[in-house]
Amino acid sequence: MDELSRNLRLVVKVGTSSLTRSTGTLNLRNMDLLARTLSDLKGMGHEVILVSSGAIGIGTGKLGLSSRPTQLRMKQAAAAVGQCEMMHLYDKFFGDYGQTVAQVLLTGEDVVDPVRRSHLSGTFSALIGLGVIPVVNENDSVSSAEIETGEGKVLGDNDTLSAIVAGLCRADLLVILSDIDGLYDADPHRHPEARLIHRVDEITEEIYQMAGGVGSKWGTGGMLTKLDAAKTANAMGIDLVLTNSARMDALYEIVQGREVGTRFVSGR
């Protein structure tokens, strides 16, 4: 796909592992670099929506807890603290680059109910029209079913959330920044010879069998959730690119249609 000649409406999802260090403390360098890169892309004419995980992980660090909470009420408390800290920092970092951000917190009911969904779509449209960068997260402080049991989940993880948001925003492209370079034909942690797959035209059972493993201890997502997100995005005619957040500047290449990470092609 050649995207050199047009501006894109771009949804970028960043995971907890990209925002925090292995100790659970914030990775301020990454947050600043993310804000700078997205601000620059917006300055180039692209429209940007950020889906950011990290509320529970950031809250865990902010509260000085040694590990991610396991009790529902403690998860929700950590999410409330972490969301406040996360938006404070995004407001600061994006503000340093002349951008205004807005917080949008969603639950599964918000995207299932047709009236709420319509209002959400209108809100995104208004914010983008005003030149604001929406920062979206699941409302973990009230989404008890998703974060506690996974039962009755509509969102359940922010990879899926990012695909739903891409549809609500009528995005041209969804990029998931993770702690892996893309989809491999085997687990690269166990098989050093594993090959990175740069393009997937159809998400088949064979593709699912290639996925495995889980994310870092501070996050919840693994490769399977990213494949589900890609399938959801592709069904709405939206390509998804999965790549490593260690190279934030790769976003410039991605919006130009260059080969970075793994691109799941919608076939539109």
Summary of the structure (lengths in Angstrom):
residues: 268
radius of gyration: 17.3
end to end distance: 10.6
largest distance: 49.9
contacts: 915
relative contact order: 0.17
helix: 43%
strand: 18%
